Amino acid sequence: MTTAQPVDPIEVARPPAVRASALAAWQLVEDARYRPERRPRNERRRQLAQRAVADRRAAREVEREMHAL
């Protein structure tokens, strides 16, 4: 082959399994994002804040008991 001759393009067929798995992954992400039993972010933040307050309160009580001895 010389440089004047065009190169025949190689046809690369993408397997349909790749597209199917990409679609399945996309659907899993969308289902996880919009499923009805998912709790709102504000509820999760409120629970974390309540847990932090309870932990601090327990730590203060332990500290008071240690100083009382």
N, C-alpha and C positions, 0 to 999 in steps of 0.2 A: 504494500500500500504506500502510496506517495502522499505528500501533504495536500495535493490538489484534489484527492478523492474525499468525498464526505464520509463521515463515520456513521454507520448505521446505528440508530438509537436502540438501546437495549430496553425492552419493555419490562418493567418491574411491576408485577401485579401484587398489590398489597392484599394480604389474606383478609377475608371478611371477619375472621376471628378477632383481629386487632380492632377493627371498628366496633365489633360487638362488645368487646371487653371495655373499650373506652366509653361506649354508651352505658354499659352496666355500671361502671364506676361513677359516671356523671349522675345516673339515677340514684345510686346509693347516697351520694353527697346531697342531692336535692331532697331525697326522702328524709335524711337525717336532719336537714335544716328546717324542713317544714312539717315534720310529723306532729300530730295534734297533742301527743302526750309530753312534748318538750316543754319544760318550764321556762317562763320568761326570764330574761337576764336580771331584771330588777328583783325578782323573787330570790334568785340565787345570791345576788349581792346582799340582800337583806338577811338571808340565812347566814352568810359568812360574817356579816357585821354582828349579828346576834351571838354567834359562836365566839367571836373575838371578845365581845363584852363579857360573856359568861366566863371565859378563860381569865380575863383580867380581874373580875370579881373574885374568882376562886383563888387567884394568886394573892390578892389583897388580904383575903381571909386567912390564908396560910401565914402570910407575913405578920398579921396581927396576933395570931396564936403563938407564933415563935417569939414575939416581943413580950407577950404576956407571961411567958414562962420565966 
